[in-house]
């Protein structure tokens, strides 16, 4: 019998996908976002889907409807919305009284009712120190009061085989043993800094690329080229996979879907054509430079580095380093999914911006997989003892 999970605040299913890759089975997913749930349902049709505000779901009624006894569920997983204390929100707009800051308490209500063997709560790194650590302490102390052993730490996805330098915090709790964090599997320089070079020549990295971290080219180098505004509709793979990562992403998939490039405005196209691999708004000529911009805005990705964090704004070149390394366009939905470690057989539904949000607001599946694997290891050790 497979290990069973319930995914709270599931979104499109990034964390669920990671747990499925590790051998778990999702029996229920809850989220308020109907468009994200449509994608989830498409990929996991056997999972019970609840499109509701989680605060309106009674944990006791859900447990009984699923036919679960307390301590029967293997793991309760999920990531309560983090906008209330994310660094992407200006400090003046963050407040401990913000209702979005208290959804972790709703998550804990489900822990208390289901009493799962394991708990995995994911969030932004800022949660560890937000409001002098009061949220971290409350989560930890409440779980310990219920008999759980708890650890929490920030993990960088690039250190676990994801071609993206995304950091997320995980609270891991277990009834049987003190959980352990997954050991780092990929090493090397993941910085995106480079020596300034205004000409279109190969950029010099600060250190030789000798690491085993997965790079952008490792991840998307096999996908067919597109022009801005074009969608790849041939479906078949035109090239053989060249890297272990590409083989892994293609596993179980016979076609390419969601390989869609968003159209660019004339000024966006002019900026793209003026930049070379690794360059960004700082390298634009004065007549094309934006008056204000984010760090890395209008940046081209490096072939030889992991991507920076893929956000819900991945379709907008002014919101980050989202230009393709060499093609004059932003990365496609499928390329963003690859950089987020979604396998090719995971299909996204909705408009272009809907799909971008589903990717950017989710946990990279491979990061979820290594966390899930650490839980399985703990469970095996508990059985052996």
N, C-alpha and C positions, 0 to 999 in steps of 0.2 A: 504494500500500500504506500502511495506517495505521501510525502510530507505536505501538509495542507497549510495554506496561508490565506489571510484576509488582508486586502490592501485598502487602507483608508486614505482619502485624498489621492486617489490613484492616478488621476490625469489620464493620459493616453496609455500608460502602462510601462513606463521605463523600468521602475523597480520590480514590477511583476515579471517583466521579460528577463531580468537578471536572475530572479529566483527560479523561473522556469528553466533557464539554461543550466542551473545548478541541480535540477531534478525535483523541484517543488511543483505543487499544483495549486492554482488559485481557485478558491471556491466562492469568493465574493469580492466585489470592488465597489467602492462608494466615492462619488464625486458630484459636485454641483455643476460641472461643465459638460453640457450635453454633447458638444462637438468632440471633445476629447474622449468622452465615453463611447461615441460612435466608432471611433478608431479602436478603442479598447475591445469593444464587442466584436468588431470585425476580425480581430486577431485572436481573441479568446472567447469564442462563441459559447463555450460550455460553462463559463463563469457567470454566477448570478450578479447582475448589475443593478445598482441602486442609484438612480439619478435624483439625489436629494441633498439638501443642506444637512450635513452630518449632525448638526445640533438638533435636528428634528427626528433623527433615528434613535430609537430606544435600544440600547445595547442588549438588554435582557430579552426583548422581543425578537431581535435579530438572532441571538444565540439559539433560542428555542426553535425559530423557524428553520435554522440550519441543522437542527438536531445534534448540537454539540454539547457535551458535558464540559464543565470547567476543567482546565488542564488537558483537554483533548486536542485543541488547536496547536499545531507545531509552532507557528509564528504569526504574530500580528505586526504588520509592516505599514509604513506610510510616512509621508512628509507633510506635516501641517503647513499651510501657507506662511510664507516668511516675510511678506512685504512690510510688516510692521517694524522689523528691525534690520532689514537688509541695508547694506551700505549703498545700494542703488537708490535708496530713498534719502533725500536731503535730511541732515540731522535735525533741522528745525521742524520736520514733519513726523519725526519718530516720537512715540509716546508709549509708556508702559500701559496706559489706559486704552490704547488702540485695541478694538475688539479682535483684530487680526492677530494680536499677540497672545491671545488666550485659547486658540484652537488646540494647542498642545494639551490643554486640560481636558478637552473633549476626547482627544486620543487616549488620555490616561483613564477616562471613564470606561472605555472599551477594554482596556487592559484589566481593570478591576473586575469587570463582568465576565470576560472570557477566561481570564487567568491563563494565557497561552504559555507554553514552555519557554518561548523566546520572544523578545520584543526588539524590533528594529525601527527606530525613529530617525529620520533624516532631515537635515535642515542646512541653512546657510552658516558659514563659519562664525559669523557675528553672534550667533546665539550663545556661544560659550562665554563671552564677556559682556554681552548686552546688559545694560542696567546693573553694572557691577556684579554680573554673574548670577543674579537672582533667579533667572529662568532656568539656567543649568542646574543650580542647586535644588530648586523646587522639583524638577523632573527626577533628578537622582534620588533625593530624599524620599519622594513619594514611592518610587519603585522599590527602594530598599525597605520601606515600611511594610510593603506587601510581600517581602521575602525574596525579592530579586537581587542578584548580584549585578552591578552596573559598571560599565566603562563608557567613556565618550572621548572622541578625538576627531580631528579634521584629517581627511584623506584627500590626496590629490589624484585625480583620475589618471593622469599621465603615468603615475608610478605603478599602475595596474593594467597597462596595456591599452588604454584609451588614448587615441591621438588628439588629446585636448587637455589643456592645463586647467581643469575645473576642480575646485576644492569644495568638498561638502563635509558636514559634520554628521557623524553617526553616533547615536546612543544605542548601545547594545546591552541587553539585559537577559538574564537566564535564571530560571528557578533552581537549576541543578549545579552549575559551575560558574565561576567567574569567566565571562566571555573573553576571547582574545581577539585582537585586531588582526586582520589579514596581513601577512608579511608582504613587503614590497617585492614586486616581481620584475619591474622594469626600471632601469637606471640610466642616468645621464643628464646633461644640461637641458632644462626645459624652459629656459629664459628665451624671450623673443627679442632681446636687444641686439642691435647690430651697429657696426661702425658706419657713420653717416657716409653716404655715397650718392651724389646727385645725378650721376650718369647711369644709363641703362646697361650696366655690366653686372657680373655676378657679385653679390654682396658677400663680404667677409664676416663670418660668424666669430663671436668672441672666443669660442673653443672649437676644435675639430669635431666633426660629427662622428663620434665613435661610440655613441650610446646605443642602448637597446630599446629606448623609448620608441613608440610607433609614431611615424611622421605623417604629414599630410599626403606625401607621395605614396607612402606605404598603404595609406587608407583609400585614396580615391584615384590613384594614377591609372587604373584600368578602366575607368568610366569614360564613355564616348564624349568627345568635345561638343559643345553647344554654343550658340550665339545667344546674346541677351534676348529674352522674350520667346525663346524656342523651347519646345518640349520634345523629349526623345520618345518616339512612339513605335520604334521598331521592336522594342522590348528585349530582343535577344542580346546576349553579351557579345560585342564585336571583337573583344580581345580575351586572351587567356589570362587568368590571374597570375600575378608576378610575385606576390608576397604571401607570407603565412596569414597575415591579417585579411587580405583580399579573399583567400580561400575560405577563411572562417566566416566572413561576412556573406559569402555566396552559398554557404552550406544550406541545403534544403530549398534553394531558390533556382528557378529556371528562367527568370526574366527580370528585367530592370523596370521598376515602376517608380513614380514620383521624381523622375529625373527631369525637373522643370526649372528653367532659368527665368527669373523675373526680368521684365523689361526695364530698361534704364531711361531716365530723362536725359536730354541732350547734355546738361552740365555734368551729370553723373558719368556719362560715357566719355566725355572729354577728360575728366579726372582719371578714369580708369586707363585710358590710352596714354596718359602722361606718366603713369607710374610703372615701375618694374617690380619684380618679385621682392617682397619684404618692405617696400617703401609705403609711405602713408601720407596723410595730409601735410605733414611737415616738409615733404619733398616736392610739393606742388609748386608750380610757378605762381607768382603773385596774382596773375589774372584769373587763376583757377582756384586759389586757396580760399577756403571758407573763413569767415570772420571769426567764428568760434567753432571748436570741435572737441570731441572726446579724444582721449589717448588712443591712438591706433586707428582713428576714424579714417575712412577711405583707404584703409590699408590692404595691401595684397598679402595673402598668406605666404609663408615660406614652404617650399617643397620639403625642406630638410629639417623641419621642426614640427612639433605638435601644434595644433591650432590653439588660439586663446579660447576662453569660454564662449561656447555657442549660446546665444541668448535668443529670446523670442523675437528680437529685432534683426535676426540674421539676414533678412531680406533687404535691409536698408544699409547701403555702404557707409553712410555717415554715422552709423551707430557702433562701428567696431571694425576689426580686421576681417572683413567678410568678402573681399574681392578674391576671385580665383587667382592662383599664383601667376598664371600666364595668359589666360583667356580674358577677354574684355567683358566681364560680367561678374555678378555676385555668385556665390556657390549655390547649387541647386538644392532642392529639398532632400533628394537622395544623398548628395554629398554631405549635407549637414547631418543627415541621419548616420552616415558612415562615420563621420568625425565624432559622433555621439555614441557610436558603437551599437546602433540598432542593426540587426542582421537584415539582409536584403529581402527576406521573406516576411518582414514586418511592413505592412502597407498602411500609409496614412490616408485619412479621408478629410474632406473639407476644402475650403479655399486655401490659396497659397499662404495667406497670413495665419489662418487657423492652424495649418500644418506646421508652420514655423514656430508658433507658440507651443504646440504640443511637444516639439523637440526641445526647445529652449527651456521649458519649464519642467522638464523631466530629469530623472536620475539616469546617467549613462548606464545602460544595461550591464556592461562588463564590470563596472564598479559594483553594481548590485550583486552580480554573480559571485565576486570574490568574498563579499560580506556573507552571502548565503552559504558559500562553501565553508566559511569559518564556523558557521552555526552547525552545519552538518558534522564537521569534525568534532565540535564540542558534544553533539548528541551521541556520536559513536563512542567517544571517550567515556561519556556518562553510562552508556549501556555496558561497555567493557568493565567498568569499575563496579 
